[in-house]
Amino acid sequence: MKQFIIILLLIIAVSKTVPALPSSISILQMNYDRGDVKVIERFSSAGYYPERRIQPDSNYTIFVVSETDEVLYSARFSPPVKEYLDGSNGVKNYGGVRFSDAFNFSLIVPSFYNEREIVISEGGRKTVFELGKKTEGLFAVWLVVIALSAAVIAVAVRKKLKP
């Protein structure tokens, strides 16, 4: 009976922590060149994306669009054109702001199973980055959770069956 209660508590604990598991995200490697922003490459991973409740006043907006042309996610963003520099030669501190007009940067957005494309809008211009079919997701995370639960149950049953 004691083992049953432990297993039950373990299952409840695992089920309560599932929302804290990382979700599927896309890490977008992007290029900014004198006002033009485009996606160079996309990496899919499990992780967390920024909440973005507070969005900058910017002309740039990113949209994740589904296969049925539904906007699954959108957010405004500003390319990091300012770089804050600091340094020291041991005697004097140096610093300042450098403005760049061509650089690469990354942006993290949520990833969806039915996403078709990522659209970047700036003023009236739109840049479209086509995505391939997506088959990965949280399957691997769920597989690990199920395997660990099965192992714990197997150990508990085995101990119970021993004389």
C-alpha positions as CSV (number, residue, x, y, z in Angstrom):
1,M,0.0,0.0,0.0
2,K,2.9,2.3,0.8
3,Q,4.4,1.8,-2.6
4,F,1.1,2.5,-4.3
5,I,0.8,5.8,-2.5
6,I,4.4,6.7,-3.5
7,I,3.7,5.8,-7.1
8,L,0.4,7.8,-7.1
9,L,2.2,10.8,-5.6
10,L,5.0,10.5,-8.3
11,I,2.4,10.5,-11.0
12,I,0.6,13.5,-9.6
13,A,3.9,15.3,-9.2
14,V,4.9,14.6,-12.8
15,S,1.5,15.6,-14.1
16,K,1.6,18.9,-12.3
17,T,5.1,19.8,-13.7
18,V,4.1,19.1,-17.3
19,P,3.2,22.8,-18.0
20,A,6.7,23.8,-17.0
21,L,8.2,21.6,-19.7
22,P,9.8,23.5,-22.6
23,S,7.6,24.0,-25.7
24,S,8.6,23.7,-29.3
25,I,10.4,26.9,-30.4
26,S,12.1,28.2,-33.6
27,I,15.4,30.0,-33.3
28,L,15.6,32.3,-36.3
29,Q,19.0,33.4,-37.5
30,M,18.2,36.8,-39.2
31,N,20.1,39.4,-41.2
32,Y,19.7,43.1,-41.0
33,D,21.1,45.1,-44.0
34,R,20.3,48.8,-44.2
35,G,16.6,48.3,-43.2
36,D,16.1,44.9,-44.9
37,V,15.4,42.1,-42.5
38,K,15.3,38.5,-43.7
39,V,15.5,35.0,-42.2
40,I,18.7,33.2,-43.0
41,E,18.1,29.9,-41.2
42,R,15.7,28.4,-38.7
43,F,16.6,25.9,-36.0
44,S,13.8,24.0,-34.1
45,S,14.4,23.1,-30.5
46,A,12.6,22.6,-27.2
47,G,12.8,25.6,-25.0
48,Y,11.1,28.8,-24.0
49,Y,10.3,31.9,-26.0
50,P,9.9,35.4,-24.6
51,E,6.5,36.5,-23.5
52,R,6.6,39.8,-25.3
53,R,3.7,41.5,-23.4
54,I,5.6,44.7,-23.8
55,Q,6.6,45.3,-27.4
56,P,8.7,48.0,-28.9
57,D,7.4,50.8,-31.1
58,S,8.8,49.4,-34.3
59,N,7.8,49.1,-37.9
60,Y,9.0,45.4,-37.9
61,T,6.4,42.7,-37.2
62,I,6.9,39.0,-37.4
63,F,4.0,36.6,-38.1
64,V,3.9,32.8,-37.9
65,V,1.3,31.7,-40.4
66,S,-0.5,28.4,-40.6
67,E,-1.3,26.2,-43.6
68,T,-4.8,27.7,-43.5
69,D,-3.5,31.3,-43.6
70,E,-4.3,31.8,-39.9
71,V,-1.9,34.0,-37.9
72,L,-0.7,31.7,-35.1
73,Y,1.7,34.2,-33.5
74,S,2.7,37.8,-34.1
75,A,5.0,40.3,-32.4
76,R,6.8,43.5,-33.1
77,F,10.5,43.6,-32.8
78,S,13.4,46.0,-33.3
79,P,16.7,44.9,-34.8
80,P,19.6,45.6,-32.4
81,V,21.2,48.5,-34.3
82,K,22.8,49.9,-31.2
83,E,25.7,48.2,-29.6
84,Y,26.9,49.4,-26.2
85,L,30.7,49.1,-25.9
86,D,32.8,49.3,-22.8
87,G,36.4,48.6,-22.0
88,S,39.4,49.6,-20.0
89,N,43.2,49.8,-20.4
90,G,43.8,49.5,-16.7
91,V,43.9,53.2,-16.1
92,K,41.0,54.7,-18.0
93,N,37.5,53.3,-18.8
94,Y,36.3,53.6,-22.3
95,G,32.8,53.2,-23.7
96,G,30.2,54.4,-26.1
97,V,27.5,53.4,-28.5
98,R,28.1,52.1,-32.0
99,F,25.4,52.0,-34.6
100,S,25.5,49.2,-37.2
101,D,23.7,49.1,-40.5
102,A,24.5,45.5,-41.4
103,F,24.7,42.5,-39.0
104,N,23.2,39.1,-38.1
105,F,21.0,38.6,-35.0
106,S,18.7,35.9,-33.6
107,L,15.0,35.9,-32.7
108,I,13.1,33.2,-30.8
109,V,9.5,32.5,-31.6
110,P,7.1,29.7,-30.7
111,S,6.9,26.8,-33.2
112,F,3.6,25.2,-34.2
113,Y,2.8,21.9,-35.8
114,N,0.8,23.4,-38.6
115,E,3.0,26.4,-39.4
116,R,3.6,27.1,-43.1
117,E,5.7,30.3,-43.2
118,I,7.2,33.1,-41.3
119,V,6.4,36.6,-42.6
120,I,8.3,39.7,-41.6
121,S,6.5,43.0,-42.3
122,E,8.2,46.4,-42.3
123,G,6.0,49.3,-43.4
124,G,4.5,48.1,-46.7
125,R,7.2,45.5,-47.5
126,K,6.8,41.8,-46.6
127,T,9.5,39.1,-46.6
128,V,8.3,35.5,-46.5
129,F,10.3,32.6,-45.2
130,E,8.8,29.3,-46.3
131,L,8.9,26.4,-43.8
132,G,8.9,22.7,-44.6
133,K,6.6,20.1,-43.0
134,K,7.2,19.8,-39.3
135,T,7.1,16.4,-37.7
136,E,9.0,16.9,-34.5
137,G,7.5,18.3,-31.3
138,L,7.3,17.3,-27.7
139,F,7.1,13.6,-28.6
140,A,10.6,12.9,-27.2
141,V,9.8,14.7,-23.9
142,W,6.6,12.7,-23.5
143,L,8.5,9.5,-24.3
144,V,11.0,10.1,-21.6
145,V,8.2,10.9,-19.0
146,I,6.4,7.7,-19.9
147,A,9.5,5.6,-19.8
148,L,10.5,6.9,-16.4
149,S,7.0,6.3,-15.0
150,A,7.0,2.8,-16.4
151,A,10.4,2.1,-14.9
152,V,9.3,3.3,-11.4
153,I,6.1,1.2,-11.6
154,A,8.2,-1.9,-12.7
155,V,10.6,-1.5,-9.8
156,A,7.7,-1.1,-7.4
157,V,5.9,-4.2,-8.7
158,R,9.1,-6.2,-8.7
159,K,9.8,-5.3,-5.0
160,K,6.2,-6.2,-4.1
161,L,6.5,-9.7,-5.8
162,K,9.7,-10.6,-3.9
163,P,9.1,-12.8,-0.9
